[in-house]
């Protein structure tokens, strides 16, 4: 019985780093880990909000969605901006 090994993408966000979402740069999030979705074999970012009043205590989002760029006022921006490590 062989087990397939899934490499973490080299472009995945850094665990422990603080990021902000492009829609509200005042709300910060700490990346707490990376996990593999066993149904889709897709890597996910696990992160916690560092502000009061968040909808949940912990979130996850696929690495590919996390790394996607968004269009704001006709310009491409990072969906999650690295603030500090």
Protein Blocks (a to p, Z undefined) as FASTA:
>chain_A
ZZddddddfkbccehiacddfklmkbccddfbdcddfklopacdddddfbehiabfbdcd
dfklmmpccdeehiacdfbacfbZZ
